[in-house]
Amino acid sequence: MHAVCLVGSARRKGNTAAMASRFCDGLTAGGASVSMHRLGEMRYSGCIGCFGCKTKADHCVLKDDLAPVLEEVRAADVLIMATPVYFGEVSSQLKAFIDRSFSFLQPNYSKLMKKGRLAPGKTLVMLIAQGHPKADLFTDIYPRYEYFFTRYIGYSRSHMLRALGVYYPGDAEGRGDVMAEADALASRVLAGE
């Protein structure tokens, strides 16, 4: 099993990074290979709507730091998208990747049953670090992206780990419940759930 983890936080030692590290350590301990990309340290743009991925190639035609990451995601068994909640949404770093995943859709995808180009059987994991402690806020983030990645791109399974009230750096790492959930989720993904 190969997993690609995209850390969408600009903080190298923030809560999102702590959750991603713990989850990825669990995958590695279980025998998976994991590569981690810190999106905040890369230079790339969002999708520019050129449709080159639908007319000239079967992949994104932009040439920047994200191009090889997109190819690695295409080949991976597991995609981990880790993000803090910024203004009620995923971070801009992660959103730019999500927009570029438009390249994973087939030409004329809207008219096709199988809309995505990726091989079947892949797993999506979203790790969300939310500073606000209220559980009923920002509950729309995961379902929105889970819908597109499973219904359109073709991921077979999806999971979420959401930590509430992790505002200051170190909050997530100090929460035994969050770290235990990361471990348990890694075990489930390794088991093919």
Accessible surface in RSA format (square Angstrom, percent):
REM  Atomic radii and reference values for relative SASA: ProtOr
REM  Chains: A
REM  Algorithm: Lee & Richards
REM  Probe-radius: 1.40
REM  Slices: 20
REM RES _ NUM      All-atoms   Total-Side   Main-Chain    Non-polar    All polar
REM                ABS   REL    ABS   REL    ABS   REL    ABS   REL    ABS   REL
RES MET A   1    93.10  48.2  39.61  26.2  53.48 127.3  44.87  38.2  48.22  63.9
RES HIS A   2    52.21  28.5  51.53  35.8   0.68   1.7  45.60  47.0   6.61   7.7
RES ALA A   3     0.00   0.0   0.00   0.0   0.00   0.0   0.00   0.0   0.00   0.0
RES VAL A   4     0.00   0.0   0.00   0.0   0.00   0.0   0.00   0.0   0.00   0.0
RES CYS A   5     0.00   0.0   0.00   0.0   0.00   0.0   0.00   0.0   0.00   0.0
RES LEU A   6     0.00   0.0   0.00   0.0   0.00   0.0   0.00   0.0   0.00   0.0
RES VAL A   7     0.33   0.2   0.33   0.3   0.00   0.0   0.33   0.3   0.00   0.0
RES GLY A   8     0.02   0.0   0.00   N/A   0.02   0.0   0.00   0.0   0.02   0.0
RES SER A   9    10.07   8.5   4.72   6.3   5.36  12.3   0.15   0.3   9.92  13.9
RES ALA A  10    70.22  64.6  41.16  63.5  29.06  66.1  42.97  60.5  27.25  72.2
RES ARG A  11   122.38  51.4 116.28  59.3   6.10  14.5  41.95  57.3  80.43  48.7
RES ARG A  12   135.82  57.0 122.70  62.5  13.13  31.3  53.17  72.7  82.65  50.1
RES LYS A  13   180.73  88.2 159.62  97.9  21.11  50.3 110.37  99.3  70.36  74.9
RES GLY A  14     1.53   1.9   0.00   N/A   1.53   1.9   0.88   2.4   0.65   1.5
RES ASN A  15     8.88   6.1   5.67   5.5   3.21   7.7   3.25   7.8   5.62   5.4
RES THR A  16     3.76   2.7   2.16   2.2   1.60   3.8   1.18   1.6   2.57   3.9
RES ALA A  17     4.51   4.1   4.06   6.3   0.45   1.0   4.49   6.3   0.02   0.1
RES ALA A  18    16.55  15.2   5.92   9.1  10.62  24.2  13.76  19.4   2.78   7.4
RES MET A  19     0.63   0.3   0.63   0.4   0.00   0.0   0.11   0.1   0.52   0.7
RES ALA A  20     0.00   0.0   0.00   0.0   0.00   0.0   0.00   0.0   0.00   0.0
RES SER A  21    40.86  34.5  39.72  53.0   1.14   2.6  25.19  53.6  15.67  22.0
RES ARG A  22    90.39  38.0  87.90  44.8   2.50   5.9  20.87  28.5  69.52  42.1
RES PHE A  23     0.00   0.0   0.00   0.0   0.00   0.0   0.00   0.0   0.00   0.0
RES CYS A  24     6.03   4.6   5.85   6.5   0.18   0.4   6.03  15.3   0.00   0.0
RES ASP A  25    90.12  63.1  85.41  85.0   4.70  11.1  23.95  56.4  66.17  66.0
RES GLY A  26    19.02  23.5   0.00   N/A  19.02  23.5  14.78  40.6   4.24   9.5
RES LEU A  27     0.00   0.0   0.00   0.0   0.00   0.0   0.00   0.0   0.00   0.0
RES THR A  28    78.98  56.2  69.13  70.1   9.85  23.5  60.65  81.5  18.33  27.7
RES ALA A  29    94.25  86.7  50.00  77.2  44.25 100.7  62.45  87.9  31.80  84.3
RES GLY A  30    47.81  59.0   0.00   N/A  47.81  59.0  21.13  58.0  26.69  59.8
RES GLY A  31    66.77  82.3   0.00   N/A  66.77  82.3  36.82 101.0  29.95  67.1
RES ALA A  32     6.73   6.2   0.00   0.0   6.73  15.3   1.05   1.5   5.67  15.0
RES SER A  33    60.99  51.5  52.84  70.5   8.14  18.8  50.71 108.0  10.28  14.4
RES VAL A  34    41.02  27.0   6.81   6.2  34.20  82.4   6.97   6.1  34.05  92.3
RES SER A  35    29.13  24.6  24.58  32.8   4.54  10.5  29.13  62.0   0.00   0.0
RES MET A  36    64.04  33.2  34.36  22.7  29.67  70.6  27.08  23.0  36.96  49.0
RES HIS A  37    41.48  22.7  38.14  26.5   3.33   8.5  28.92  29.8  12.56  14.6
RES ARG A  38    51.64  21.7  45.56  23.2   6.09  14.5  13.02  17.8  38.63  23.4
RES LEU A  39     1.16   0.6   0.00   0.0   1.16   2.9   0.00   0.0   1.16   3.1
RES GLY A  40    37.70  46.5   0.00   N/A  37.70  46.5   5.76  15.8  31.94  71.5
RES GLU A  41   106.65  61.2  69.29  52.4  37.36  89.0  50.03  96.8  56.62  46.2
RES MET A  42    38.82  20.1  22.93  15.2  15.89  37.8  21.57  18.3  17.25  22.9
RES ARG A  43   195.05  81.9 189.66  96.7   5.39  12.8  72.35  98.9 122.70  74.4
RES TYR A  44    45.28  21.1   8.98   5.1  36.31  94.5  14.57  10.9  30.72  37.9
RES SER A  45    51.62  43.6  44.52  59.4   7.10  16.4  45.49  96.9   6.13   8.6
RES GLY A  46    24.23  29.9   0.00   N/A  24.23  29.9  13.17  36.1  11.06  24.8
RES CYS A  47    55.62  42.1  28.48  31.8  27.14  63.8   7.12  18.0  48.50  52.3
RES ILE A  48   111.54  63.5  76.48  57.0  35.06  84.5  85.27  61.4  26.27  71.3
RES GLY A  49    46.08  56.8   0.00   N/A  46.08  56.8  23.36  64.1  22.72  50.9
RES CYS A  50    69.68  52.7  36.47  40.7  33.21  78.0  33.74  85.5  35.95  38.8
RES PHE A  51   104.08  52.1 100.85  62.5   3.23   8.4 100.94  61.2   3.14   9.0
RES GLY A  52     1.16   1.4   0.00   N/A   1.16   1.4   1.16   3.2   0.00   0.0
RES CYS A  53    10.14   7.7   9.34  10.4   0.80   1.9   1.34   3.4   8.80   9.5
RES LYS A  54    23.27  11.4   8.38   5.1  14.89  35.5   8.61   7.7  14.66  15.6
RES THR A  55   107.80  76.7  67.41  68.3  40.40  96.3  68.35  91.8  39.46  59.6
RES LYS A  56   170.68  83.3 132.00  81.0  38.68  92.1  84.72  76.3  85.97  91.6
RES ALA A  57    28.71  26.4  10.44  16.1  18.26  41.5  23.62  33.3   5.08  13.5
RES ASP A  58    81.60  57.2  77.95  77.6   3.64   8.6  26.04  61.3  55.56  55.4
RES HIS A  59    71.52  39.1  71.52  49.7   0.00   0.0  45.07  46.5  26.45  30.8
RES CYS A  60    18.94  14.3  10.93  12.2   8.01  18.8   1.90   4.8  17.04  18.4
RES VAL A  61    44.43  29.2  32.57  29.5  11.86  28.6  33.90  29.5  10.53  28.6
RES LEU A  62    35.66  19.9  32.40  23.2   3.26   8.2  34.20  24.0   1.45   3.9
RES LYS A  63   186.06  90.8 150.02  92.1  36.03  85.8 116.04 104.4  70.02  74.6
RES ASP A  64    41.76  29.3  20.24  20.1  21.52  50.9  30.97  72.9  10.80  10.8
RES ASP A  65    65.80  46.1  57.71  57.4   8.10  19.1  12.56  29.6  53.24  53.1
RES LEU A  66     0.00   0.0   0.00   0.0   0.00   0.0   0.00   0.0   0.00   0.0
RES ALA A  67    25.87  23.8  22.96  35.4   2.91   6.6  24.44  34.4   1.43   3.8
RES PRO A  68    87.63  63.9  76.82  70.0  10.80  39.3  82.84  68.4   4.79  29.8
RES VAL A  69     4.89   3.2   4.40   4.0   0.49   1.2   4.89   4.2   0.00   0.0
RES LEU A  70     3.06   1.7   3.06   2.2   0.00   0.0   3.06   2.1   0.00   0.0
RES GLU A  71    76.68  44.0  71.78  54.3   4.90  11.7  46.75  90.4  29.93  24.4
RES GLU A  72    47.28  27.1  40.14  30.4   7.14  17.0  28.24  54.6  19.04  15.5
RES VAL A  73     0.50   0.3   0.02   0.0   0.48   1.2   0.02   0.0   0.48   1.3
RES ARG A  74    50.91  21.4  46.27  23.6   4.64  11.0  31.74  43.4  19.16  11.6
RES ALA A  75    82.82  76.1  52.72  81.4  30.10  68.5  61.27  86.3  21.55  57.1
RES ALA A  76     2.01   1.8   0.58   0.9   1.44   3.3   0.68   1.0   1.33   3.5
RES ASP A  77    63.97  44.8  62.14  61.9   1.83   4.3  13.95  32.8  50.02  49.9
RES VAL A  78     1.48   1.0   1.18   1.1   0.30   0.7   1.48   1.3   0.00   0.0
RES LEU A  79     0.56   0.3   0.42   0.3   0.14   0.4   0.42   0.3   0.14   0.4
RES ILE A  80     0.00   0.0   0.00   0.0   0.00   0.0   0.00   0.0   0.00   0.0
RES MET A  81     0.00   0.0   0.00   0.0   0.00   0.0   0.00   0.0   0.00   0.0
RES ALA A  82     0.00   0.0   0.00   0.0   0.00   0.0   0.00   0.0   0.00   0.0
RES THR A  83     0.28   0.2   0.28   0.3   0.00   0.0   0.28   0.4   0.00   0.0
RES PRO A  84    16.87  12.3  16.87  15.4   0.00   0.0  16.87  13.9   0.00   0.0
RES VAL A  85    24.87  16.4   5.28   4.8  19.59  47.2   5.41   4.7  19.46  52.8
RES TYR A  86    94.82  44.3  89.19  50.7   5.63  14.7  72.40  54.4  22.42  27.6
RES PHE A  87   217.75 108.9 173.31 107.3  44.44 115.6 188.46 114.3  29.30  83.8
RES GLY A  88    19.62  24.2   0.00   N/A  19.62  24.2   7.06  19.4  12.56  28.1
RES GLU A  89    52.22  30.0  52.22  39.5   0.00   0.0  32.30  62.5  19.92  16.3
RES VAL A  90     4.92   3.2   0.00   0.0   4.92  11.9   0.06   0.1   4.86  13.2
RES SER A  91     0.07   0.1   0.07   0.1   0.00   0.0   0.07   0.1   0.00   0.0
RES SER A  92    82.39  69.6  70.40  93.9  12.00  27.6  51.94 110.6  30.45  42.7
RES GLN A  93    42.43  23.7  38.76  28.3   3.66   8.7  15.98  34.0  26.45  20.1
RES LEU A  94     0.00   0.0   0.00   0.0   0.00   0.0   0.00   0.0   0.00   0.0
RES LYS A  95    71.27  34.8  71.27  43.7   0.00   0.0  47.05  42.3  24.22  25.8
RES ALA A  96    19.24  17.7  15.77  24.3   3.47   7.9  18.69  26.3   0.55   1.5
RES PHE A  97     0.00   0.0   0.00   0.0   0.00   0.0   0.00   0.0   0.00   0.0
RES ILE A  98    17.13   9.8  13.24   9.9   3.89   9.4  13.24   9.5   3.89  10.6
RES ASP A  99    53.82  37.7  46.31  46.1   7.50  17.7  14.31  33.7  39.50  39.4
RES ARG A 100     2.59   1.1   1.14   0.6   1.44   3.4   1.54   2.1   1.05   0.6
RES SER A 101     3.52   3.0   3.46   4.6   0.06   0.1   0.06   0.1   3.46   4.8
RES PHE A 102    44.12  22.1  38.55  23.9   5.57  14.5  43.09  26.1   1.03   2.9
RES SER A 103     3.49   2.9   2.87   3.8   0.61   1.4   1.86   4.0   1.62   2.3
RES PHE A 104     1.15   0.6   1.15   0.7   0.00   0.0   1.15   0.7   0.00   0.0
RES LEU A 105    13.60   7.6  13.60   9.7   0.00   0.0  13.60   9.5   0.00   0.0
RES GLN A 106    47.11  26.3  47.11  34.4   0.00   0.0   5.73  12.2  41.38  31.4
RES PRO A 107    54.80  39.9  50.42  46.0   4.38  15.9  51.06  42.2   3.74  23.3
RES ASN A 108   105.91  73.0  90.17  87.1  15.74  37.9  15.68  37.7  90.23  87.2
RES TYR A 109    56.94  26.6  56.90  32.4   0.04   0.1  19.81  14.9  37.12  45.8
RES SER A 110    81.06  68.5  56.11  74.9  24.95  57.5  37.00  78.8  44.06  61.7
RES LYS A 111   175.85  85.8 138.54  85.0  37.31  88.8  93.95  84.6  81.90  87.2
RES LEU A 112    67.72  37.7  62.37  44.6   5.35  13.5  65.36  45.9   2.36   6.3
RES MET A 113   191.65  99.2 165.00 109.2  26.65  63.5 131.07 111.4  60.58  80.3
RES LYS A 114   110.60  54.0 101.73  62.4   8.87  21.1  99.45  89.5  11.15  11.9
RES LYS A 115    40.07  19.5  37.52  23.0   2.55   6.1  23.54  21.2  16.53  17.6
RES GLY A 116     1.36   1.7   0.00   N/A   1.36   1.7   0.28   0.8   1.08   2.4
RES ARG A 117    49.62  20.8  22.12  11.3  27.50  65.5  15.68  21.4  33.94  20.6
RES LEU A 118     7.35   4.1   1.91   1.4   5.44  13.7   3.29   2.3   4.06  10.9
RES ALA A 119    61.71  56.7  49.73  76.7  11.98  27.2  55.88  78.7   5.83  15.4
RES PRO A 120   112.19  81.8  91.85  83.7  20.34  73.9  94.70  78.2  17.49 108.7
RES GLY A 121    35.60  43.9   0.00   N/A  35.60  43.9  24.19  66.4  11.41  25.6
RES LYS A 122    12.90   6.3  12.72   7.8   0.18   0.4   4.54   4.1   8.35   8.9
RES THR A 123     5.72   4.1   5.72   5.8   0.00   0.0   0.04   0.1   5.68   8.6
RES LEU A 124     0.00   0.0   0.00   0.0   0.00   0.0   0.00   0.0   0.00   0.0
RES VAL A 125     0.00   0.0   0.00   0.0   0.00   0.0   0.00   0.0   0.00   0.0
RES MET A 126     0.00   0.0   0.00   0.0   0.00   0.0   0.00   0.0   0.00   0.0
RES LEU A 127     0.93   0.5   0.41   0.3   0.52   1.3   0.61   0.4   0.32   0.9
RES ILE A 128     2.87   1.6   2.87   2.1   0.00   0.0   2.87   2.1   0.00   0.0
RES ALA A 129     5.63   5.2   2.76   4.3   2.87   6.5   2.76   3.9   2.87   7.6
RES GLN A 130     1.17   0.7   1.17   0.9   0.00   0.0   0.71   1.5   0.46   0.3
RES GLY A 131    21.28  26.2   0.00   N/A  21.28  26.2   7.41  20.3  13.87  31.1
RES HIS A 132    79.51  43.5  69.95  48.6   9.55  24.4  47.90  49.4  31.61  36.8
RES PRO A 133    92.13  67.1  78.31  71.4  13.82  50.3  78.31  64.7  13.82  85.9
RES LYS A 134   107.31  52.3 102.13  62.7   5.18  12.3  58.39  52.6  48.92  52.1
RES ALA A 135    59.11  54.3  50.60  78.1   8.50  19.3  50.71  71.4   8.39  22.2
RES ASP A 136   103.25  72.3  79.84  79.5  23.40  55.3  43.95 103.4  59.30  59.1
RES LEU A 137    55.45  30.9  54.89  39.3   0.56   1.4  55.45  38.9   0.00   0.0
RES PHE A 138    64.96  32.5  52.56  32.6  12.40  32.3  54.56  33.1  10.40  29.8
RES THR A 139    72.21  51.4  59.70  60.5  12.51  29.8  35.59  47.8  36.62  55.4
RES ASP A 140    75.93  53.2  70.65  70.3   5.28  12.5  42.54 100.1  33.39  33.3
RES ILE A 141     1.48   0.8   1.48   1.1   0.00   0.0   1.48   1.1   0.00   0.0
RES TYR A 142    38.04  17.8  37.07  21.1   0.96   2.5  31.13  23.4   6.91   8.5
RES PRO A 143    71.44  52.1  65.79  60.0   5.64  20.5  67.99  56.1   3.45  21.4
RES ARG A 144    75.50  31.7  65.89  33.6   9.61  22.9  50.10  68.5  25.40  15.4
RES TYR A 145     8.66   4.0   8.66   4.9   0.00   0.0   7.18   5.4   1.48   1.8
RES GLU A 146    49.37  28.3  49.37  37.3   0.00   0.0   3.31   6.4  46.06  37.6
RES TYR A 147    91.37  42.7  90.16  51.3   1.21   3.1  61.09  45.9  30.28  37.3
RES PHE A 148    94.37  47.2  94.37  58.5   0.00   0.0  94.37  57.2   0.00   0.0
RES PHE A 149     0.99   0.5   0.99   0.6   0.00   0.0   0.99   0.6   0.00   0.0
RES THR A 150    34.82  24.8  21.46  21.8  13.37  31.9  16.20  21.8  18.63  28.2
RES ARG A 151   154.17  64.7 136.00  69.3  18.16  43.2  38.64  52.8 115.52  70.0
RES TYR A 152    55.42  25.9  54.33  30.9   1.09   2.8  15.02  11.3  40.40  49.8
RES ILE A 153     8.35   4.8   7.70   5.7   0.65   1.6   7.70   5.5   0.65   1.8
RES GLY A 154    35.01  43.2   0.00   N/A  35.01  43.2  24.94  68.4  10.06  22.5
RES TYR A 155     6.72   3.1   2.07   1.2   4.64  12.1   1.16   0.9   5.55   6.8
RES SER A 156    62.93  53.2  26.21  35.0  36.72  84.6  22.70  48.3  40.23  56.4
RES ARG A 157    78.72  33.1  73.63  37.5   5.09  12.1  32.48  44.4  46.24  28.0
RES SER A 158    26.24  22.2   5.34   7.1  20.90  48.1   0.00   0.0  26.24  36.8
RES HIS A 159    18.98  10.4  14.56  10.1   4.42  11.3  14.24  14.7   4.73   5.5
RES MET A 160    76.85  39.8  48.43  32.1  28.41  67.7  46.78  39.8  30.07  39.8
RES LEU A 161     4.26   2.4   2.91   2.1   1.35   3.4   4.26   3.0   0.00   0.0
RES ARG A 162    50.82  21.3  30.92  15.8  19.90  47.4  10.08  13.8  40.74  24.7
RES ALA A 163     1.55   1.4   0.00   0.0   1.55   3.5   1.55   2.2   0.00   0.0
RES LEU A 164    42.18  23.5  37.81  27.1   4.36  11.0  37.92  26.6   4.25  11.4
RES GLY A 165    29.57  36.5   0.00   N/A  29.57  36.5  10.67  29.3  18.89  42.3
RES VAL A 166     4.99   3.3   0.00   0.0   4.99  12.0   0.00   0.0   4.99  13.5
RES TYR A 167   140.19  65.5 133.17  75.8   7.02  18.3  85.35  64.1  54.84  67.6
RES TYR A 168   146.38  68.3 146.24  83.2   0.14   0.4 103.32  77.6  43.07  53.1
RES PRO A 169    79.23  57.7  57.88  52.8  21.35  77.6  58.33  48.2  20.89 129.8
RES GLY A 170    36.46  45.0   0.00   N/A  36.46  45.0  26.13  71.7  10.33  23.1
RES ASP A 171    45.17  31.6  37.60  37.4   7.58  17.9  12.27  28.9  32.90  32.8
RES ALA A 172     0.00   0.0   0.00   0.0   0.00   0.0   0.00   0.0   0.00   0.0
RES GLU A 173   119.68  68.7 101.56  76.8  18.12  43.1  27.33  52.9  92.35  75.4
RES GLY A 174    68.62  84.6   0.00   N/A  68.62  84.6  36.54 100.3  32.08  71.9
RES ARG A 175    77.89  32.7  75.32  38.4   2.58   6.1  42.28  57.8  35.61  21.6
RES GLY A 176    55.09  67.9   0.00   N/A  55.09  67.9  41.18 113.0  13.91  31.2
RES ASP A 177    76.03  53.3  62.30  62.0  13.74  32.5  45.85 107.9  30.18  30.1
RES VAL A 178     2.55   1.7   2.55   2.3   0.00   0.0   2.55   2.2   0.00   0.0
RES MET A 179    11.21   5.8  11.21   7.4   0.00   0.0   8.30   7.1   2.91   3.9
RES ALA A 180    57.35  52.7  49.88  77.0   7.47  17.0  53.22  75.0   4.13  10.9
RES GLU A 181    89.36  51.3  84.38  63.8   4.98  11.8  35.10  67.9  54.26  44.3
RES ALA A 182     0.00   0.0   0.00   0.0   0.00   0.0   0.00   0.0   0.00   0.0
RES ASP A 183    53.12  37.2  49.92  49.7   3.20   7.6  27.94  65.8  25.18  25.1
RES ALA A 184    55.43  51.0  46.93  72.4   8.49  19.3  54.59  76.9   0.84   2.2
RES LEU A 185    10.18   5.7   9.06   6.5   1.12   2.8   9.82   6.9   0.36   1.0
RES ALA A 186     1.12   1.0   1.12   1.7   0.00   0.0   1.12   1.6   0.00   0.0
RES SER A 187    68.60  58.0  62.01  82.8   6.59  15.2  32.36  68.9  36.24  50.8
RES ARG A 188   108.28  45.5 107.01  54.6   1.27   3.0  34.83  47.6  73.45  44.5
RES VAL A 189     2.18   1.4   0.29   0.3   1.89   4.6   0.31   0.3   1.87   5.1
RES LEU A 190    54.05  30.1  29.51  21.1  24.54  61.7  29.71  20.9  24.34  65.5
RES ALA A 191    76.11  70.0  34.63  53.4  41.48  94.4  48.07  67.7  28.03  74.3
RES GLY A 192    41.65  51.4   0.00   N/A  41.65  51.4  24.64  67.6  17.01  38.1
RES GLU A 193    91.55  52.6  76.43  57.8  15.12  36.0  45.57  88.1  45.98  37.5
END  Absolute sums over single chains surface
CHAIN  1 A     9188.9       7059.4       2129.5       5310.6       3878.3
END  Absolute sums over all chains
TOTAL          9188.9       7059.4       2129.5       5310.6       3878.3
